[in-house]
Amino acid sequence: MISAHRTPKQALEYASTAVERGLHVIVAGAGWAAHLAGFVAAHTPIPVIGVPIDSSPLKGMDSLLSTVQMPPGIPVATVSLGKGGAKNAAVLAAEILALKYSPIAERLKAYREKLTKEVLEKGQGLNL
């Protein structure tokens, strides 16, 4: 775990060495209006997915706004708040990796088929 505010040197090292360490995508979750995803995105050329965490008295709206409001040229893909956002960040990261790694693409296809089957069997209101 790293923090843009509490461990800035470690966060900088993690982000700036991502390519040489072979990373292809980074998922960064932060709460309390933290800008970890933006900080990381500013220091690496690889895709960054931000997960706003609903941990503050503002129920994550501060985190959502700080994650989604990036200046032009430094994008952060932002997913929804909370557990659903974390799950979507994992799926989005897998989709990015699937462009290069066919085994991941195959697993994603199976995952999507499983979701479809579950919804058809259990009904429209399924919350995964």
N, C-alpha and C positions, 0 to 999 in steps of 0.2 A: 504494500500500500504506500502511496505517495500523496502528498498534498501540495498544491501550488503555493499555499500560504505558510504551512507549517514545516514543510521540507522542500523549499524551493530549489536548493542545489541538487538534491536527489531527483526531483521532478525534471529539472533541466537535463541532467545526465541521462535519465531514462528516455526522454523524448529525443534528444539529439543523437543518441546512439541506436535508435530503433532500426534504422536501415541496415547498419553494419551488423546488428545482431540477428538479422534475417526476419524481422517482423514485417507483416504485410498489412495489418490493420490494428488499430488500438481502440479499445472500448474504455471510456473514462466516465465514471460516475462520481457525482459530487452534489452536495447539498449546501444549504445556507448561502446561496448566491455565489458559491465558489465558481471559479472559472477554470477548473482543471482541464477540461476538454479544449478550451480555447488556448490555454497556455501550452498544452501539448501540441496542438495543431500549429501553433506559431513556430515550433521548434523541430518539426519533422515534415517531410513531404508525403508521408503515407496517410491513407484515410483515417480519420478519427471520428468515432461515434460517441456522442455525449448522451449520458443517461442522467436526467435530472432526478435527484433523490428527494423524496418528500419528508425531510427530517427536520425542517425548521418550523417556527411558529407560523410562518406564512404558508405552510402545507405544500412547500415545494414550488410555489409560483415564482419565488425569487430565483431559485435554481433553474427553473425552466427558462426564464427570461435571460439569465446570464449565459445559458448554454446556447440558446437559439439566436441571440443577437450578436452575430460575429461580423466583423468588418469585411468588406469585399476583398477577396483574394485569400482569405484564411477560413475556408469552410469547415464547419463541424456538422455532421449529420446528426440531427437531434431526434430522439425517440420520445415516447410518452413518459410521464412520471411513474415512478414506483416499479413494482414487480413486473407489470406488463411491459414497461419500457426496457427493463433489463433483459427480459426474454426476447423482445424484438431486436435489441442490440446484438444479442448472440446470433439470432437468425440472420440479421443484416450482415454481420461480420462473416458468417458462413457463406452467404451469397457472394460476397466479394471474393472470398477465398476459392469458391467453386469455379470462378472464372479461370483459375489456374490449375486447380486440383480436382480431377474428375471423380475421385472417391467421395469428396465432399459434395459434389453436385449430385451424385447418386443418392447419398444419404438425405440431402435436402428434398429430392424428388419423393423419396419414401416417406419423409416426414410430412410433406404436403398431402400426399395420398392418405396418410393416417388421419390427418386433421379433417379432411373431407369425409372420410368414412365415419369418424366419430360424430361429426355434426349431423350427418344423414341418419345415423343410428339413434342419437340422443336428442335431436331436435335443434332448432334454430338458436335457442337461448344459451348454448354452451359457452362457457367462459373459460378459455384455456390460458 
